[in-house]
Structure formats: C-alpha cells, structure tokens
Amino acid sequence: MTLPEQKVKSLHTTVTEHLSTLCEIYGLEPADVLNELNEAVSEHVILKPSEEVDTFLKNNKIYFSIRDTAKVDNGMGVGAGSNDGLRIVNLEKAPDLYEQIIKSFEKGVAEASAHNQYTKAKRWTRKIVTGKISRATKQGFFVNTPIGQGFCSKAYHVAKEQVNGLYKKDKEMDFEVRSVSYRSGKVQILLARRSNVLARRVADDIFFPAHAIKDVQRVPGKYTKIVLDKKPTADLIQKARYRFGGERIIIKTVAV
C-alpha cells in the first residue's frame, strides 16, 4: 500500500491517521505496525552504539524517540521517565529522511503481512477451502479464498468439469489446499479440484449421517468408488452421480 500523496506535517500524523487501515489491509495488529515503523526509523536514522529507537502509541497518536541507554542507566538512579539521553528527530525539517522511512515502512509491513498470511495458510494444507474463481490464464485460474489468493493449475483440473463450463469467473467452488509456500516475500497457494480429500467431502455431504463412509477413491472423469457400511438407496446413488459430474459411481459395502 502506498500512503496518500499529500502534504503532511509529520510521520506521526500520517501513520496515526492510517493505522487502522494499515492493520485491516495487511492483517496485522497495531503492535506489529508500530514495530515495522520502529525498524524503518532505525534503518535510516544514524544512531550511536548506545542509542535505541522506541515507538509507542498513546492517546491515539504515534510517538518515537531516540534514547541513549548509557545515559538513562548510568547507575545514578536515572529512571525510564527521565529525559536524560533523549533526543527527538524533527521530520518536518527532513523531507528526504521522511520519504526514506515511509518506503522502508511500507516494505516492512508488506513483508510482515505476507509472512503472517503464510503462517495462517500453512495450517490449511490438505484441507478444504471454499473460493471464488477470479481470473483465468492458459495455465489455470486464480481463486480468491479466505486464506488468500490461490492458483489451480490445469494439472489439478477435472476435465469433465472444464468441458461442462464449471470453471467460470465468479464461480464459487470447494478446493483442496495442495501446498503453501513462501518465496521472494510472496505467499503461493496451490489449489486442486482433482482430490480424494475433496471427493471425501462430497461423499460426506451425500451419505452422512445415514451411512458410515469407510473410503473414497476417485479417478476424475472416469469413476468414483465409495466404500460404505451398507447399501445406499438409488436416490443417493443418483445424487452422487450428479455431484461427481456424471461419473460412474461404484459402491462397495463392508461390515461395521
């Protein structure tokens, strides 16, 4: 996100005005945003070896100061509330420094957001998410999901679904999260429609709780084999055939 290009009095005012927006867009807590601001300031403000930057939120305003720790803790009882060793950087008189800090800050929150998204999305590996198709390419299509934007390559398409025109923009479908990776500061989520995990979800929708499902194996476009505790009704088999795109449904039964 690029902060609005407008004349501002200080970095404090700019970040404060947009703090809630930054948290919402990047999925970060206020403390995370403040930490990235602290890192950005530390990167561009020249510090002495004993100095450190402190950023904090008070009365809905962001403050940061530079304190010489050697002077603060000098063995003479100087407390944290003292102004000894404190110096303030006036950004109103340093526009170039302000721009450098903003650029580093934006990069920092973007990277923190991506890593946060990766950590959450990783927990969904081999699980099912519902997503909406947003854009198609020659290699597959992109999908918007609650854990971020994913990609379903043609290798994980079901040919019959493709032929029947199910992969249309804004179409909402279930997908298996095949893998989640983090590369070059970006989260990559690989989704699949060809999936025994997904086939099991569909079978559960159809046969549970009337039947105990022992196993589901699908060869997309050909057949789906479902192992149940007892023989199902013809209506349920027909429903399964419809849900699996007209594929052959093979029912096997085993004793409980």
ChimeraX commands (.cxc) that place a marker at each C-alpha (Angstrom):
marker #1 position 0.00,0.00,0.00 radius 0.5
marker #1 position 1.24,3.49,-0.80 radius 0.5
marker #1 position 0.18,6.13,1.67 radius 0.5
marker #1 position -1.79,9.01,0.07 radius 0.5
marker #1 position 0.47,11.56,-1.63 radius 0.5
marker #1 position -0.40,14.64,0.37 radius 0.5
marker #1 position 1.49,17.24,2.33 radius 0.5
marker #1 position 1.72,16.10,5.93 radius 0.5
marker #1 position 3.27,17.66,8.97 radius 0.5
marker #1 position 4.99,14.58,10.32 radius 0.5
marker #1 position 5.33,10.84,10.05 radius 0.5
marker #1 position 3.48,10.52,13.36 radius 0.5
marker #1 position 0.33,12.14,11.98 radius 0.5
marker #1 position 0.40,10.19,8.71 radius 0.5
marker #1 position 0.76,6.75,10.28 radius 0.5
marker #1 position -1.75,7.53,13.03 radius 0.5
marker #1 position -4.40,8.58,10.53 radius 0.5
marker #1 position -3.95,5.36,8.58 radius 0.5
marker #1 position -3.11,2.93,11.39 radius 0.5
marker #1 position -6.48,1.13,11.39 radius 0.5
marker #1 position -6.48,1.00,7.57 radius 0.5
marker #1 position -2.97,-0.46,7.51 radius 0.5
marker #1 position -3.96,-3.10,10.09 radius 0.5
marker #1 position -7.05,-4.06,8.08 radius 0.5
marker #1 position -5.34,-4.23,4.68 radius 0.5
marker #1 position -2.25,-6.08,5.85 radius 0.5
marker #1 position -3.94,-8.23,8.50 radius 0.5
marker #1 position -1.59,-7.04,11.23 radius 0.5
marker #1 position -2.04,-5.95,14.82 radius 0.5
marker #1 position -1.25,-2.31,15.79 radius 0.5
marker #1 position 1.80,-3.54,17.70 radius 0.5
marker #1 position 3.12,-5.21,14.51 radius 0.5
marker #1 position 2.68,-1.99,12.51 radius 0.5
marker #1 position 4.44,0.03,15.20 radius 0.5
marker #1 position 7.30,-2.47,15.25 radius 0.5
marker #1 position 7.77,-2.08,11.48 radius 0.5
marker #1 position 7.78,1.72,11.91 radius 0.5
marker #1 position 10.41,1.32,14.60 radius 0.5
marker #1 position 12.54,-0.82,12.26 radius 0.5
marker #1 position 12.15,1.70,9.43 radius 0.5
marker #1 position 13.25,4.60,11.63 radius 0.5
marker #1 position 16.20,2.61,12.97 radius 0.5
marker #1 position 17.29,1.82,9.41 radius 0.5
marker #1 position 17.56,5.45,8.30 radius 0.5
marker #1 position 18.34,7.45,11.46 radius 0.5
marker #1 position 22.01,7.36,12.39 radius 0.5
marker #1 position 22.33,6.04,15.93 radius 0.5
marker #1 position 25.17,5.92,18.37 radius 0.5
marker #1 position 26.12,2.43,19.62 radius 0.5
marker #1 position 24.26,3.01,22.89 radius 0.5
marker #1 position 21.15,4.60,21.34 radius 0.5
marker #1 position 17.88,2.87,20.51 radius 0.5
marker #1 position 14.57,3.88,18.95 radius 0.5
marker #1 position 11.33,3.48,20.85 radius 0.5
marker #1 position 7.95,3.67,19.10 radius 0.5
marker #1 position 4.69,3.62,21.01 radius 0.5
marker #1 position 1.01,4.50,20.73 radius 0.5
marker #1 position -0.51,6.92,23.26 radius 0.5
marker #1 position -3.86,8.74,23.12 radius 0.5
marker #1 position -4.27,7.54,19.52 radius 0.5
marker #1 position -1.03,9.23,18.49 radius 0.5
marker #1 position 2.23,7.62,17.48 radius 0.5
marker #1 position 5.44,8.79,19.08 radius 0.5
marker #1 position 9.01,7.72,18.63 radius 0.5
marker #1 position 12.09,8.89,20.41 radius 0.5
marker #1 position 15.76,8.11,20.43 radius 0.5
marker #1 position 17.26,7.45,23.82 radius 0.5
marker #1 position 20.86,6.96,24.85 radius 0.5
marker #1 position 20.66,3.91,27.09 radius 0.5
marker #1 position 24.07,4.58,28.55 radius 0.5
marker #1 position 22.81,7.90,29.95 radius 0.5
marker #1 position 19.48,6.51,31.05 radius 0.5
marker #1 position 21.01,3.69,33.07 radius 0.5
marker #1 position 24.12,5.33,34.50 radius 0.5
marker #1 position 23.98,3.83,37.96 radius 0.5
marker #1 position 22.76,7.11,39.47 radius 0.5
marker #1 position 19.10,6.23,39.66 radius 0.5
marker #1 position 18.00,7.85,36.39 radius 0.5
marker #1 position 14.62,6.32,35.61 radius 0.5
marker #1 position 12.86,5.49,32.35 radius 0.5
marker #1 position 10.68,8.56,32.77 radius 0.5
marker #1 position 13.66,10.86,32.69 radius 0.5
marker #1 position 14.50,12.95,29.63 radius 0.5
marker #1 position 18.21,12.39,30.15 radius 0.5
marker #1 position 19.74,11.00,26.99 radius 0.5
marker #1 position 16.62,11.73,24.95 radius 0.5
marker #1 position 16.70,13.39,21.54 radius 0.5
marker #1 position 13.91,13.97,19.02 radius 0.5
marker #1 position 14.28,13.79,15.24 radius 0.5
marker #1 position 12.20,16.53,13.62 radius 0.5
marker #1 position 10.92,15.04,10.38 radius 0.5
marker #1 position 9.24,18.31,9.37 radius 0.5
marker #1 position 12.72,19.62,8.59 radius 0.5
marker #1 position 13.92,16.41,6.92 radius 0.5
marker #1 position 11.57,15.56,4.00 radius 0.5
marker #1 position 14.10,13.26,2.32 radius 0.5
marker #1 position 14.52,11.27,5.51 radius 0.5
marker #1 position 10.73,11.11,5.83 radius 0.5
marker #1 position 10.39,9.59,2.33 radius 0.5
marker #1 position 13.10,7.01,3.06 radius 0.5
marker #1 position 11.40,5.96,6.27 radius 0.5
marker #1 position 7.99,5.69,4.56 radius 0.5
marker #1 position 9.41,3.44,1.80 radius 0.5
marker #1 position 11.11,1.16,4.29 radius 0.5
marker #1 position 7.99,1.13,6.45 radius 0.5
marker #1 position 5.72,0.11,3.54 radius 0.5
marker #1 position 8.13,-2.65,2.53 radius 0.5
marker #1 position 8.31,-3.87,6.11 radius 0.5
marker #1 position 4.55,-4.10,6.68 radius 0.5
marker #1 position 4.10,-5.85,3.30 radius 0.5
marker #1 position 6.69,-8.49,4.22 radius 0.5
marker #1 position 5.26,-8.90,7.72 radius 0.5
marker #1 position 1.79,-9.31,6.23 radius 0.5
marker #1 position 2.96,-11.94,3.75 radius 0.5
marker #1 position 4.73,-13.93,6.45 radius 0.5
marker #1 position 1.65,-13.69,8.68 radius 0.5
marker #1 position -0.55,-14.91,5.81 radius 0.5
marker #1 position 1.86,-17.78,5.12 radius 0.5
marker #1 position 1.76,-18.94,8.74 radius 0.5
marker #1 position -2.06,-18.99,8.75 radius 0.5
marker #1 position -2.45,-20.52,5.28 radius 0.5
marker #1 position 0.08,-23.29,6.00 radius 0.5
marker #1 position -2.33,-24.75,8.58 radius 0.5
marker #1 position -4.82,-25.41,5.76 radius 0.5
marker #1 position -2.55,-27.75,3.78 radius 0.5
marker #1 position -4.52,-30.87,2.70 radius 0.5
marker #1 position -7.73,-29.28,3.94 radius 0.5
marker #1 position -10.74,-27.89,2.05 radius 0.5
marker #1 position -11.43,-24.19,1.42 radius 0.5
marker #1 position -14.22,-22.52,-0.50 radius 0.5
marker #1 position -13.12,-19.98,-3.07 radius 0.5
marker #1 position -14.35,-17.89,-5.97 radius 0.5
marker #1 position -12.65,-18.00,-9.38 radius 0.5
marker #1 position -11.27,-14.55,-10.16 radius 0.5
marker #1 position -9.15,-14.83,-13.31 radius 0.5
marker #1 position -8.21,-17.47,-15.88 radius 0.5
marker #1 position -4.87,-17.97,-17.65 radius 0.5
marker #1 position -3.51,-20.54,-20.11 radius 0.5
marker #1 position -2.03,-22.48,-17.19 radius 0.5
marker #1 position -5.10,-22.48,-14.94 radius 0.5
marker #1 position -7.08,-19.98,-12.90 radius 0.5
marker #1 position -6.73,-17.81,-9.80 radius 0.5
marker #1 position -9.09,-18.22,-6.87 radius 0.5
marker #1 position -9.91,-15.83,-4.01 radius 0.5
marker #1 position -10.18,-17.75,-0.74 radius 0.5
marker #1 position -10.38,-16.80,2.97 radius 0.5
marker #1 position -6.68,-17.65,3.36 radius 0.5
marker #1 position -5.53,-15.60,0.37 radius 0.5
marker #1 position -5.37,-15.85,-3.41 radius 0.5
marker #1 position -4.60,-19.33,-4.68 radius 0.5
marker #1 position -3.95,-20.88,-8.08 radius 0.5
marker #1 position -5.46,-24.06,-9.53 radius 0.5
marker #1 position -3.28,-25.31,-12.40 radius 0.5
marker #1 position -4.64,-27.42,-15.25 radius 0.5
marker #1 position -2.88,-30.44,-13.78 radius 0.5
marker #1 position -5.41,-30.32,-10.93 radius 0.5
marker #1 position -8.50,-29.61,-13.04 radius 0.5
marker #1 position -11.24,-32.18,-13.61 radius 0.5
marker #1 position -11.56,-32.42,-17.41 radius 0.5
marker #1 position -15.30,-33.07,-17.30 radius 0.5
marker #1 position -15.89,-30.00,-15.15 radius 0.5
marker #1 position -13.87,-27.94,-17.63 radius 0.5
marker #1 position -15.89,-29.27,-20.58 radius 0.5
marker #1 position -19.14,-28.56,-18.74 radius 0.5
marker #1 position -18.09,-24.93,-18.27 radius 0.5
marker #1 position -17.89,-25.01,-14.48 radius 0.5
marker #1 position -14.64,-23.02,-14.32 radius 0.5
marker #1 position -16.16,-19.60,-14.95 radius 0.5
marker #1 position -15.29,-16.23,-13.41 radius 0.5
marker #1 position -17.05,-15.67,-10.05 radius 0.5
marker #1 position -17.93,-19.38,-9.78 radius 0.5
marker #1 position -17.72,-20.49,-6.14 radius 0.5
marker #1 position -16.31,-23.97,-5.53 radius 0.5
marker #1 position -14.51,-26.10,-2.95 radius 0.5
marker #1 position -10.79,-26.79,-3.37 radius 0.5
marker #1 position -8.16,-28.83,-1.62 radius 0.5
marker #1 position -5.14,-26.81,-0.47 radius 0.5
marker #1 position -2.35,-28.90,-2.02 radius 0.5
marker #1 position 0.57,-26.80,-0.81 radius 0.5
marker #1 position 1.53,-23.43,0.64 radius 0.5
marker #1 position 4.95,-21.88,0.07 radius 0.5
marker #1 position 6.70,-18.58,0.74 radius 0.5
marker #1 position 9.01,-17.24,-1.97 radius 0.5
marker #1 position 10.51,-13.81,-2.57 radius 0.5
marker #1 position 8.22,-12.24,0.02 radius 0.5
marker #1 position 5.05,-13.72,-1.54 radius 0.5
marker #1 position 2.71,-16.50,-0.45 radius 0.5
marker #1 position 1.91,-19.12,-3.09 radius 0.5
marker #1 position -1.16,-21.30,-2.51 radius 0.5
marker #1 position -1.66,-24.25,-4.85 radius 0.5
marker #1 position -5.26,-25.49,-5.07 radius 0.5
marker #1 position -6.79,-28.61,-6.60 radius 0.5
marker #1 position -10.12,-29.91,-7.88 radius 0.5
marker #1 position -8.62,-33.38,-8.52 radius 0.5
marker #1 position -8.52,-34.57,-4.93 radius 0.5
marker #1 position -9.57,-37.58,-2.87 radius 0.5
marker #1 position -9.84,-35.22,0.11 radius 0.5
marker #1 position -12.37,-33.18,-1.85 radius 0.5
marker #1 position -14.14,-36.35,-3.05 radius 0.5
marker #1 position -14.50,-37.41,0.58 radius 0.5
marker #1 position -16.10,-34.06,1.42 radius 0.5
marker #1 position -18.69,-34.52,-1.36 radius 0.5
marker #1 position -19.38,-38.09,-0.26 radius 0.5
marker #1 position -19.89,-36.91,3.32 radius 0.5
marker #1 position -22.43,-34.35,2.11 radius 0.5
marker #1 position -24.39,-37.07,0.31 radius 0.5
marker #1 position -24.23,-40.15,2.53 radius 0.5
marker #1 position -23.58,-38.92,6.09 radius 0.5
marker #1 position -25.16,-39.47,8.63 radius 0.5
marker #1 position -27.27,-42.24,7.07 radius 0.5
marker #1 position -24.09,-44.16,6.24 radius 0.5
marker #1 position -20.64,-44.63,7.70 radius 0.5
marker #1 position -18.11,-43.85,4.96 radius 0.5
marker #1 position -15.06,-46.10,5.05 radius 0.5
marker #1 position -13.15,-44.87,2.00 radius 0.5
marker #1 position -13.44,-42.74,-1.14 radius 0.5
marker #1 position -11.23,-43.11,-4.22 radius 0.5
marker #1 position -11.79,-41.02,-7.35 radius 0.5
marker #1 position -10.34,-41.14,-10.84 radius 0.5
marker #1 position -11.71,-37.81,-12.16 radius 0.5
marker #1 position -13.75,-38.10,-15.31 radius 0.5
marker #1 position -13.97,-41.90,-15.04 radius 0.5
marker #1 position -15.33,-43.20,-11.75 radius 0.5
marker #1 position -15.65,-42.65,-8.00 radius 0.5
marker #1 position -15.51,-45.65,-5.67 radius 0.5
marker #1 position -17.19,-45.20,-2.29 radius 0.5
marker #1 position -16.98,-47.77,0.49 radius 0.5
marker #1 position -19.99,-47.69,2.86 radius 0.5
marker #1 position -21.28,-49.69,5.81 radius 0.5
marker #1 position -24.41,-50.74,3.92 radius 0.5
marker #1 position -26.04,-50.44,0.52 radius 0.5
marker #1 position -27.50,-46.95,-0.15 radius 0.5
marker #1 position -30.78,-46.09,-1.83 radius 0.5
marker #1 position -30.99,-45.49,-5.57 radius 0.5
marker #1 position -31.76,-41.82,-4.88 radius 0.5
marker #1 position -28.47,-41.36,-3.03 radius 0.5
marker #1 position -26.51,-43.07,-5.78 radius 0.5
marker #1 position -28.16,-40.83,-8.36 radius 0.5
marker #1 position -27.33,-37.77,-6.25 radius 0.5
marker #1 position -23.71,-38.93,-6.06 radius 0.5
marker #1 position -23.57,-39.40,-9.84 radius 0.5
marker #1 position -24.83,-35.85,-10.29 radius 0.5
marker #1 position -22.42,-34.33,-7.76 radius 0.5
marker #1 position -19.47,-36.12,-9.37 radius 0.5
marker #1 position -20.28,-34.79,-12.83 radius 0.5
marker #1 position -21.97,-37.88,-14.26 radius 0.5
marker #1 position -19.10,-40.22,-13.44 radius 0.5
marker #1 position -19.65,-43.89,-12.81 radius 0.5
marker #1 position -20.32,-44.50,-9.12 radius 0.5
marker #1 position -19.00,-47.74,-7.66 radius 0.5
marker #1 position -20.43,-48.66,-4.28 radius 0.5
marker #1 position -18.73,-51.21,-2.07 radius 0.5
marker #1 position -20.05,-52.28,1.32 radius 0.5
marker #1 position -18.16,-53.63,4.32 radius 0.5
marker #1 position -19.40,-54.78,7.71 radius 0.5
marker #1 position -19.01,-52.30,10.56 radius 0.5
marker link #1:1,2 radius 0.2
marker link #1:2,3 radius 0.2
marker link #1:3,4 radius 0.2
marker link #1:4,5 radius 0.2
marker link #1:5,6 radius 0.2
marker link #1:6,7 radius 0.2
marker link #1:7,8 radius 0.2
marker link #1:8,9 radius 0.2
marker link #1:9,10 radius 0.2
marker link #1:10,11 radius 0.2
marker link #1:11,12 radius 0.2
marker link #1:12,13 radius 0.2
marker link #1:13,14 radius 0.2
marker link #1:14,15 radius 0.2
marker link #1:15,16 radius 0.2
marker link #1:16,17 radius 0.2
marker link #1:17,18 radius 0.2
marker link #1:18,19 radius 0.2
marker link #1:19,20 radius 0.2
marker link #1:20,21 radius 0.2
marker link #1:21,22 radius 0.2
marker link #1:22,23 radius 0.2
marker link #1:23,24 radius 0.2
marker link #1:24,25 radius 0.2
marker link #1:25,26 radius 0.2
marker link #1:26,27 radius 0.2
marker link #1:27,28 radius 0.2
marker link #1:28,29 radius 0.2
marker link #1:29,30 radius 0.2
marker link #1:30,31 radius 0.2
marker link #1:31,32 radius 0.2
marker link #1:32,33 radius 0.2
marker link #1:33,34 radius 0.2
marker link #1:34,35 radius 0.2
marker link #1:35,36 radius 0.2
marker link #1:36,37 radius 0.2
marker link #1:37,38 radius 0.2
marker link #1:38,39 radius 0.2
marker link #1:39,40 radius 0.2
marker link #1:40,41 radius 0.2
marker link #1:41,42 radius 0.2
marker link #1:42,43 radius 0.2
marker link #1:43,44 radius 0.2
marker link #1:44,45 radius 0.2
marker link #1:45,46 radius 0.2
marker link #1:46,47 radius 0.2
marker link #1:47,48 radius 0.2
marker link #1:48,49 radius 0.2
marker link #1:49,50 radius 0.2
marker link #1:50,51 radius 0.2
marker link #1:51,52 radius 0.2
marker link #1:52,53 radius 0.2
marker link #1:53,54 radius 0.2
marker link #1:54,55 radius 0.2
marker link #1:55,56 radius 0.2
marker link #1:56,57 radius 0.2
marker link #1:57,58 radius 0.2
marker link #1:58,59 radius 0.2
marker link #1:59,60 radius 0.2
marker link #1:60,61 radius 0.2
marker link #1:61,62 radius 0.2
marker link #1:62,63 radius 0.2
marker link #1:63,64 radius 0.2
marker link #1:64,65 radius 0.2
marker link #1:65,66 radius 0.2
marker link #1:66,67 radius 0.2
marker link #1:67,68 radius 0.2
marker link #1:68,69 radius 0.2
marker link #1:69,70 radius 0.2
marker link #1:70,71 radius 0.2
marker link #1:71,72 radius 0.2
marker link #1:72,73 radius 0.2
marker link #1:73,74 radius 0.2
marker link #1:74,75 radius 0.2
marker link #1:75,76 radius 0.2
marker link #1:76,77 radius 0.2
marker link #1:77,78 radius 0.2
marker link #1:78,79 radius 0.2
marker link #1:79,80 radius 0.2
marker link #1:80,81 radius 0.2
marker link #1:81,82 radius 0.2
marker link #1:82,83 radius 0.2
marker link #1:83,84 radius 0.2
marker link #1:84,85 radius 0.2
marker link #1:85,86 radius 0.2
marker link #1:86,87 radius 0.2
marker link #1:87,88 radius 0.2
marker link #1:88,89 radius 0.2
marker link #1:89,90 radius 0.2
marker link #1:90,91 radius 0.2
marker link #1:91,92 radius 0.2
marker link #1:92,93 radius 0.2
marker link #1:93,94 radius 0.2
marker link #1:94,95 radius 0.2
marker link #1:95,96 radius 0.2
marker link #1:96,97 radius 0.2
marker link #1:97,98 radius 0.2
marker link #1:98,99 radius 0.2
marker link #1:99,100 radius 0.2
marker link #1:100,101 radius 0.2
marker link #1:101,102 radius 0.2
marker link #1:102,103 radius 0.2
marker link #1:103,104 radius 0.2
marker link #1:104,105 radius 0.2
marker link #1:105,106 radius 0.2
marker link #1:106,107 radius 0.2
marker link #1:107,108 radius 0.2
marker link #1:108,109 radius 0.2
marker link #1:109,110 radius 0.2
marker link #1:110,111 radius 0.2
marker link #1:111,112 radius 0.2
marker link #1:112,113 radius 0.2
marker link #1:113,114 radius 0.2
marker link #1:114,115 radius 0.2
marker link #1:115,116 radius 0.2
marker link #1:116,117 radius 0.2
marker link #1:117,118 radius 0.2
marker link #1:118,119 radius 0.2
marker link #1:119,120 radius 0.2
marker link #1:120,121 radius 0.2
marker link #1:121,122 radius 0.2
marker link #1:122,123 radius 0.2
marker link #1:123,124 radius 0.2
marker link #1:124,125 radius 0.2
marker link #1:125,126 radius 0.2
marker link #1:126,127 radius 0.2
marker link #1:127,128 radius 0.2
marker link #1:128,129 radius 0.2
marker link #1:129,130 radius 0.2
marker link #1:130,131 radius 0.2
marker link #1:131,132 radius 0.2
marker link #1:132,133 radius 0.2
marker link #1:133,134 radius 0.2
marker link #1:134,135 radius 0.2
marker link #1:135,136 radius 0.2
marker link #1:136,137 radius 0.2
marker link #1:137,138 radius 0.2
marker link #1:138,139 radius 0.2
marker link #1:139,140 radius 0.2
marker link #1:140,141 radius 0.2
marker link #1:141,142 radius 0.2
marker link #1:142,143 radius 0.2
marker link #1:143,144 radius 0.2
marker link #1:144,145 radius 0.2
marker link #1:145,146 radius 0.2
marker link #1:146,147 radius 0.2
marker link #1:147,148 radius 0.2
marker link #1:148,149 radius 0.2
marker link #1:149,150 radius 0.2
marker link #1:150,151 radius 0.2
marker link #1:151,152 radius 0.2
marker link #1:152,153 radius 0.2
marker link #1:153,154 radius 0.2
marker link #1:154,155 radius 0.2
marker link #1:155,156 radius 0.2
marker link #1:156,157 radius 0.2
marker link #1:157,158 radius 0.2
marker link #1:158,159 radius 0.2
marker link #1:159,160 radius 0.2
marker link #1:160,161 radius 0.2
marker link #1:161,162 radius 0.2
marker link #1:162,163 radius 0.2
marker link #1:163,164 radius 0.2
marker link #1:164,165 radius 0.2
marker link #1:165,166 radius 0.2
marker link #1:166,167 radius 0.2
marker link #1:167,168 radius 0.2
marker link #1:168,169 radius 0.2
marker link #1:169,170 radius 0.2
marker link #1:170,171 radius 0.2
marker link #1:171,172 radius 0.2
marker link #1:172,173 radius 0.2
marker link #1:173,174 radius 0.2
marker link #1:174,175 radius 0.2
marker link #1:175,176 radius 0.2
marker link #1:176,177 radius 0.2
marker link #1:177,178 radius 0.2
marker link #1:178,179 radius 0.2
marker link #1:179,180 radius 0.2
marker link #1:180,181 radius 0.2
marker link #1:181,182 radius 0.2
marker link #1:182,183 radius 0.2
marker link #1:183,184 radius 0.2
marker link #1:184,185 radius 0.2
marker link #1:185,186 radius 0.2
marker link #1:186,187 radius 0.2
marker link #1:187,188 radius 0.2
marker link #1:188,189 radius 0.2
marker link #1:189,190 radius 0.2
marker link #1:190,191 radius 0.2
marker link #1:191,192 radius 0.2
marker link #1:192,193 radius 0.2
marker link #1:193,194 radius 0.2
marker link #1:194,195 radius 0.2
marker link #1:195,196 radius 0.2
marker link #1:196,197 radius 0.2
marker link #1:197,198 radius 0.2
marker link #1:198,199 radius 0.2
marker link #1:199,200 radius 0.2
marker link #1:200,201 radius 0.2
marker link #1:201,202 radius 0.2
marker link #1:202,203 radius 0.2
marker link #1:203,204 radius 0.2
marker link #1:204,205 radius 0.2
marker link #1:205,206 radius 0.2
marker link #1:206,207 radius 0.2
marker link #1:207,208 radius 0.2
marker link #1:208,209 radius 0.2
marker link #1:209,210 radius 0.2
marker link #1:210,211 radius 0.2
marker link #1:211,212 radius 0.2
marker link #1:212,213 radius 0.2
marker link #1:213,214 radius 0.2
marker link #1:214,215 radius 0.2
marker link #1:215,216 radius 0.2
marker link #1:216,217 radius 0.2
marker link #1:217,218 radius 0.2
marker link #1:218,219 radius 0.2
marker link #1:219,220 radius 0.2
marker link #1:220,221 radius 0.2
marker link #1:221,222 radius 0.2
marker link #1:222,223 radius 0.2
marker link #1:223,224 radius 0.2
marker link #1:224,225 radius 0.2
marker link #1:225,226 radius 0.2
marker link #1:226,227 radius 0.2
marker link #1:227,228 radius 0.2
marker link #1:228,229 radius 0.2
marker link #1:229,230 radius 0.2
marker link #1:230,231 radius 0.2
marker link #1:231,232 radius 0.2
marker link #1:232,233 radius 0.2
marker link #1:233,234 radius 0.2
marker link #1:234,235 radius 0.2
marker link #1:235,236 radius 0.2
marker link #1:236,237 radius 0.2
marker link #1:237,238 radius 0.2
marker link #1:238,239 radius 0.2
marker link #1:239,240 radius 0.2
marker link #1:240,241 radius 0.2
marker link #1:241,242 radius 0.2
marker link #1:242,243 radius 0.2
marker link #1:243,244 radius 0.2
marker link #1:244,245 radius 0.2
marker link #1:245,246 radius 0.2
marker link #1:246,247 radius 0.2
marker link #1:247,248 radius 0.2
marker link #1:248,249 radius 0.2
marker link #1:249,250 radius 0.2
marker link #1:250,251 radius 0.2
marker link #1:251,252 radius 0.2
marker link #1:252,253 radius 0.2
marker link #1:253,254 radius 0.2
marker link #1:254,255 radius 0.2
marker link #1:255,256 radius 0.2
view
